Amino acid sequence: MISLCKTRLIIAGVLLPAIFFLSCNQIGKSVFVPPEKNVLPDYQSSAAKHRVLTIIWRNALVDPDNISLDRHHHGTPSTSQDGRLVYAGGNDGSVHCFDTKTGKLVWRKFTRGPVESEPTVSGGIVYVGSSDGNLYAFRASDGELLWKYRTAGSVPGRPVVAGDNVIIMTHLNNLICLDANTGKWRWGYRRDVPVGRIQIKGVANPAVLDNLVYAGFSDGALVSLSLKDGSPQEVKHLSDKNDRFLDVDTDPLLLDDTLYVASFTSGILTLDPISLEERWRFKAEGPSSLAHQDGLLYFTTADAKVVALDAKLGKPVWTFSARKGGLSRPVLADRWLLVSSEEYSLMALDRFNGTLVQLFNPGKGASAAPAVSGSRVFWVSNGETLYNMELVQ
């Protein structure tokens, strides 16, 4: 599988703030940042009227001396429903649980491969995939392993829980449904990438509506399946067979009576959720998974753009161009839009007009999107340091 480097563009007239270096400390020992040092540098422009984030504590996920072939951290952290615990994986195969107030390490477990999966917390269980080919179910409170399920490929995506089902997509285009309590196999569905075609690294996390599962595959297909037995209901090819890249690696989004999907080459498409009949499309190269609020869709592209799109009309409201590529999916945080960048680490934009308000760059960049829980933001840099930040309203 080949990872595609993203095209790089330039922001005209942007003066970047001084880099704020933070060193990693030993694993499991939280470093609180004093008030006089915890203010992130502002983006220097007349538009910067707000300080979006301040650091509360930081914690190393891996030993700073650990040598990894992949310098990118791909897993977004997750929090418990009450916001008291945060869970994050590491490239050394670790899965951590921290107390969000104190930063204290509550528990840590290890898999046999890098953990790129975003953990899912449901019913007192943490579900997380690993590059070792297993889906793990840990007890959320103390990390006890409840069960694990072995697949034929790595599990880089976010497990999706629907009732007593947990559904995962492997990097080999295997969609698998398991009993969420026992890990027992229920059904599976697979599609093959055409011979000789290049597959982009990444998978689409499935979405569930009532009794239907929607999943995107690397052969360019969007499929609706029965949640009960995995039988395919409808298949929609989002990419033309002559497209250079066929991949559907963005998560389907269901809003009211519309299904929003995307493929690398075809851009954003809206479909009827039952028939999968196309309504409209917006051309974009390599769109990320979508965020939605107040009638707007937000996404990033392979050519280093952040876009706000009218969800009904499919018309752009604003576009922000970053200097270089490697952007995560956008995450909503009150009136702000947070985007990780392999160049700038973390960008905060005003979601109403796309103005860049703040940059935070402790070095090494970032690949994984942050997680927002109430007024707190949890974010992991490519240096594998977990930051707990306070969102300034």
N, C-alpha and C positions, 0 to 999 in steps of 0.2 A: 504494500500500500504506500502510495506516495503522498507526502504532505505538500500542498501547493503554497508557495510563497506569494504574498499578496503585493499588488502593485503599489508603488509609493508616489504620493503627490506632495505638493508644497502648500503651506498656509502662508499667504502673502502678509508680510508685516508683523509676524508674531515674534515677540521677544520672550523666550522661555525664562522662567524663574530659576534661581540658583537651586541646584540639586540639594536635597535634604538627606544626608546620608545617615542611615541607622544600621548599626551592626547587629547581627544575630547573637543571641545569647544561648546558653545551653538549653536543650530540649526540655520542655515541661516547666521551665522557670519563667514566669511572666515578668516582663520589664514594663513597669509603669513609667509613663513619660510625664515629667513635671509640667505644670501649667505654662511656665515661661518657655518651654521647648515644644509644646504639643500643638502649636498652631501651624497648619500647613501653609506653604507659601501661596500667595494669591497670584492669579494671572494678572499681569500688569496692564490694565486698560481701564478706561473710564467706565466700562460696562461692569467692572467687578465691584459690585456694591455689597456683596455678601461673602462671608467666609463659610463655606459649605460644610467642611469636616474638621474635626480636631481629633487627635489620637488619644486613646485612653490607655491601651497597652498593646504590646506586640509579643509574639512568641515564635521561636524557631520550630518548624515542623520536622526538620532533619538536621543531622549533624552538619555544621558548616564545612567540615572537612570531607564529607561524603562526596565521592565523585560519581556523577551521573552523566550518561551519554546524552540524555535529553535535558537541556537547560530550561525547558519550559514547564511550568506547572499548569495543568489543564483542568483541575477539579475545582469547581465552585463549592465553598463551604455551605453547610445547612445548619439551621437552628431547631431546637425543640419547639413545640407549639407554645409553651409558656415563655420562651425566650431565655431560659436560664442556662441552657447548654448549647454549645456550638460544636459541630463535627466537621473534620477536614481530613483529607487523605494526603499522602506524600509520595514522592517519586521513589522512596526507599521501601515502598510497600506498606507503609504504616497507615493506620486509621486512628485519629485522635479525637478525644472528647475533652473540652475545656469548659470551666465555669465562666460564663460571660461577664460576671461582675468582677471577679478577682483575677481571671486569667489562669487560675490553677488547673493543672492537668488532672482530670478526673480518672481517665483510663486511656490506655493505648494498646492496640493490637496490631499484628502484622500479617500481611498476605505475602504471597511469593512473587509479586510483580508490582510495578508502579500503579498507584491508584489515581486514575484520571477521572473516575466517576464522581458525579455530584451525589452525596448521600441523600436518601429519602427517609424521613422520620415519620413513622405512622404506627399508631397502636402500641407504643412503647418499644418499637423495634427500629433499628437503623439498618436499612438495606443499602449496600454499596457494592459496586462491581470492581474487579481488579483485572489488570493485564495478565494475570496468571490463568484467566479463563473461568474464574469462579464468581458467582454472586454470593455475597455473605449476608447473613442476617444476625446482627449483634443485638443483645439486650441493651436498650438505650441508656439505662441507669448505670450499669457496671461493665458493659462490654463483653459479657459472656456470649460465646458463640452458640447460637441456637441451632443453626443449620447452614450448610453451604451447598450450592448446586454447581456442578461442573459442566461447562459448555465447551464447544469445539473452538471457540475463539475468545479474544479479550472482550471485556464488558466495559467500554469507555463511557457509556451514557448514563443518564439518570433513571433508576428504576421507577416505574409508574405503578402506584397502588390504586386498585379499583375494587372496592368491596373486599373480598377475601382473596383477590388475585393480585399478583405482582408480575408486571410485564417488563421485559428487557429486550434491547436490540444489541446483538453482538456485531463486531466489526466485519463478520463474514455474512452479513445480511440475514441472520437468523433472528426472527421475532419469536420469543419464547414466553409462554404464560405458565406461572407456577402457583401453587397454593401458598399464600402469603404466610401462613402459620407453620407449615411443615416443609416447604420447599419441594413438594412433590410435583412432578411434571404434569401439566394438564393438556397443553397443545403447543404446536410450533408451526411456523410458516416461514419459508425461505424463498428468496429470489437470487438468481445468479447474474453477475455482471458479465456482459458480452465479452467473449474472448478477444484479447488484444486491447481492451479499453482501459484507460487509466482511472483508478479510483482515488478520490480525494479523501484524506484522513478525516474521520469524524462520522458520527451517526446522528440520525434524527430520533429524538425521543418520541414514543407513541403518545397519542391523545385518546381519551375515552369519552364518549358521549352516550349515555343510556346503555344500550347493549351493543354498541359498535366501537371498534378500535380502529383508529386511523394511523397509518404508518408509512413513512417514506423510505425508499430503497435506492441503492447506488446505481441501479439500472434505469433510473429516471421515473420510476412508477410510484404513485400514491395509491395505496390499497385500503379499502374499508373491509373489516373482518368482523365476524360474530365474536363477541366477547365470550360466549358460552363454549364454543368448540373451535374457534379459529378459522372457520370456513370463510373464504373470500366472498364478499358481496359485490363490490365494484372495483375496477382497476382503471386508473387514469394515468396516462403517460404525460408527464409534465415537460419532458425534454424531447426534442427531435432526435431521431437516431443518428443524424449527421452532426449533432452538437459535439464539440470537443470534450466537454464534461457533462455527464448525464445526472450526476448525483443530486438526490433530494436529501440533504443533510440538515434541514431546518425543521423545527418542531411544528406540526400542524397546530393551528389556533382556531378555536371555535368561539364565535361571537354571535349570539342570537341565532339567526337562521343562515349564517354564512360561515364557510370553512376557508380560512386563510392558509395558503401553503406556498412553498417556494422551491425552485431548483436552482442550481448554480448558474446555469446559462439563461433560463427563461425568466428569472426574476420572481416577483410576487404575483400570485394568482388567487382569485376568489372563486370558490366552487359551491354548488349546491351540496349540502352535506349528505344527501341521500343518493342522488343520481351522479354526483361528482361532475355535473355539467358546468363548464366554465362561464363565468359572468364577465370579469374583466381581468386584465393583467397590467402590471407596471414593470417595465424593463429595468433590470438592475443586475450587475455582475456579482455573483457570489453573496447574495443576501444572507444575513444571520437570522437566527430565530427572532421572532417579533415580540415586542412589548406593546401594551395597549392601555390607553387611558384617555378619557374625555373625547372619544371619537377620533383619536389619532393613533396611527401605527408607527412604531419607532424600530429602526433596524440599522445595522451597519453593512458595508459592502466590501468586496475584495479590493476595490480601488480606493480604500481609506476614506470613505464618506460615512457620515451619520445622517440619516434621512428621517424626516417626519412626514407621514403620508395621511391624507384624509381617508379614513377607513371606509366611507361610503362611496366616494367618487374615484378613489385611486389617484388623486392628484397630489403632488408634493406641496407641502406647506413651507418647509425650509430644508436646506441642505447645508451641512457643515463639512468642510474638507480638512482632514488632518494632514500633517506633513508627510507621514509615512504610514504604511499599512500595518497589518497584524492587529486588528481591533476585535474585541470580544462583542458578544451580543450586548445591547444596552439594557440597563436595569433602572427602573423607576424608583426614585427616592423623594417623595413629596413633590416639590416643583422642579426638582433636578433630575438629570439623566446622567447616570454613571457608566462610563465605558473604560474597560481596561485596554491598554495599549502596549505592544511589545517595545515601543520606542519611549513613551512618556510615562508608563506605569498606570496612572489613574487620571482620567479626565472627568471633570464635572461640567455639564452644560445646562443652561436654562432650557427646560423642555418646551417652553412656549415659543422661543425664538431662535434656539440653536446657538446662542452666544456661549463661547467658552469662558467659564467663570474661574475655574481653579484647576491647577495641575499639581499632582503629587508624584514625585519621582525619587524614591530611595535608591534607585539603581537597579539594573538588570531587567527592567520592564515587567510586564505582566501579560498573561495569556488568558486567564480565567476570569469570568465575570464575577463581580462582588455579590454578596447576599445582603438583603436588607430585612431587618426585623425591628419594627417599631422605629425608634429614633437611632438605632445602632446599625452600622455597616461593618460587615466582616469581609475581609479581602485578603487574598494571598498573592504575594509577589512571585516573580520567577526566581527570586532568591529563596523561595520556600519559607517565607516569614508570614505568619498570620497576624493581621492588624485588626484591632477592635477600635472603631472610630465612632464618635458621636456626631449625629447629623444636626447641623445648626438650622433651625427653622427660619 
